[in-house]
Amino acid sequence: MSLQDKLDAFKADFRAGKPPYNAPAEIHPIMDRATAELVASGQAERAIRVGDRAPSFTLQDQNGNDVSSEELLRQGPLVVTFYRGVWCPYCNLELQALNEALPEIEARGAKLVAISPQLPVNSRKAVRVNSLNFPVLADTHNDVAATYGLRFAMPDYLVDLYKALGSDLPAFNGDPSWTLPIPARYVIGTDGIVRYAEVNPDYTHRPDPSALFPVLG
């Protein structure tokens, strides 16, 4: 089953309110509205794309160790995925799929890192619950996401919904801004140039990890 098949199956169960989700039906039009507005904004088209030089970064992994993109690129190509947080089931499914593809990615000489705005304690949770074998990096305030053109402010009505659902992102991220990254995946060559870019403002759609293999060679 492809990653998108798994995402679609989850989405169908979630919208149907099946246990353990039990999501109230009235939340879906609100979430759909926010996604449609982000798509219509055109921000995804303005993000870093193939042929651009990838902004470098140094971020802490789930164990508090500094991870430098420049250092990783000296070892080979780098796959970078930006995701929203361990609270997002779509993101967890993507991380699991990438972890399954990790041996194939590494066999092609590449490294893989995931970046989210969550605090390191929540990055550790992401590693634990998804049994990940690659680093999860903490991008405080979505600063690195902003350099890639991915950071966006959640609209007030979506913030109100998250609060009503008990989702305290400021506490989760250690940041009061209520911003998130647009989910995105990149392959960066050893010269720092982006070889592959997938940026989708609809967080329920993610490319299959197999799309990376032709780029990595």
N, C-alpha and C positions, 0 to 999 in steps of 0.2 A: 504494500500500500504506500502510495506517495505521501509526502508530507502534506500536500494540499488536500488529499483525500482525508487524512486524519484531522486536519483543521476543519474541513467541511462537516465531518461527522460530529466533532465536538460542537460546532456552531449549531447544528440541527438539534442536538440534545439540549443545549443551553437555551435556545429559543423556545423549545417545547416545555421548558421548565421541569425537565426530568431530574430526579434525585441523582447525585447529591446537590445539584445546582439550585433547583427551586427558585429560579430567577423570576421576579414579577414581570409580567408581560409589558407593563408600561415603561420599563427602562429601555426597551429596544429602539423605539422611535427616537429617543433622546440620543442614544449612542450613534444611531444611523445618521442623525442630523449632524453631529459633530464630525463624523467621518466624511460625510459629503461636503461639508464646509472646508475641511482641510484639503480634500482633493481639489475643490474648486479654487482654492487659494493659489494653486500653482507652485507652492513651496517645494514640492518634491522635484519639479523640473529645474529648480534653481540650486539644488544641492550639488555637492561634488559629484562629478561624473567621469566616465572613461576618458582618459587623456589628461585629466587634471593632475596636478601634483597633490598628493595626499598630505594633509596637515599632520605633522609629527606630534606625538604625545608621550607623556610619562605618567602613568596612573598606578595606583596601588591595587594589587590583586586581593583575593579573598583572605589571604593570610597576612596582609600588610606589607608585602614586598613590592618594591618599585618595579614596574614593567615598562620598558622603553621600546617604542616602535622602531626607532632607529637601530637599536641593538638587535632586535628580532630580524630586521631586514638585512642585516649583515650575514644572517644565517640562511636566508632564502625568502621566497615570497611570503606575504602575510595575508591571511583571511581575517577580516574584522567584521563582526556582526554587532549592530546596535539594537538593543531590545529594551523594553519598558521596565521589566522587573519580574521577580519571582512570583508576584501576585497575579501576573497575567498568564492564564493557561495557554494562550496561543504562543506566547514566548517560550514557555516551558516545552511545548511540543517541538518547537523549532530547535531549541538547544539539544533536546534528546536526539533529533534527527542529525544534527551536526556532529554530535558525539559519536553516533553510529558511523558517520562518514569519516571520522577523524583518522583512522588508520590509512584510508585511501588518500586523504589530504597530506598526511605526513609522509607517505610513500612517494609523493610527488615533490618532496623537499620543502613543503610549506608549514608554517605555524598558524595556529588558530587562537584568537582571543575574542571574548564577548565583552561588550561595554554597556553598562546601564547606570542610571543616576542613583541607584540605591546604595545605602550604607554598606560597608564591608561585611557586617554581621548578616545582612540579607543576601549578599553575594555568597557567603559561606552556605547559607540555606539553599541557594540555587544550585550550588555544586553538590550539596548533599542529597537533595530530593530528586535531582536529575542524574545523579551518579556521573558527574562530568569529569573528564580527564584533561580539560584545558582551563586556562585562567579566566576568571570573571573579574573584570576591572571596574572600579568605582569612579564614575565621572561626576564628581560633586558639582551641583548646579548645572549639569549638562553642558559644561564649558567646552569639552571636546566635541560633543554633538553639535554645538553652535558653530564651531570652525568648519564642520562638514555641511553646514546649512540644514541641520536636522532638528534643532531645538524649536519647539513651538509652545506657546502658552495655551493651556486648556481654557476654553470659554467658560464664563461664569456659570452658565446653566449646567455644564458638565461637572464643574467643581461641586456645585450644590448636590448633584446626583451622587457623586462619590462620597461626599460627606454623609448623605442620607443612608448610603449603603455601609457606612462605617469604615470606609477606606481613607485612612489618614496618610496621604502621600507625603506631606511635609515631615511627619515623624519618621516615615519609612525611609525617606531620602535624606533627612537632615537638612532640608532646604524648604523655605516657606513659599517658593515661587510658583508652585503648581505648574511646572513645565515637564514635558516629556520629549523623548526623541522620536522622530518618525522611524519606524523599523527599517533597517537598511543593512545591506551586506556588500562588502567590498573585497576585491583582491588587489593588493598593492604589490607591484613588482619591486625587485631589489633596488631599482633606480628611484623608487619613491613615486612612480607614476601609477595611477589607477588603471588596472587592466579589465576590471569587471565591476559593475555597479548596479545594484538593484535597490531602488528606494520606492516604497509603496506606502502611501498615507492610509490605506485600508489595512489595518493591523491584522485582519483575518486572512490575509493573503501573503504567503511567503514562498519564495522560490525553493525548489527541491535542491538539496545539497549536491546532487549529481550535476547540476548546472555549472559547478565550479571546476569539474574535472577537465573539460576541454581547455579551459583557460590556464590551468596549472600545468598542463602537458603530461 
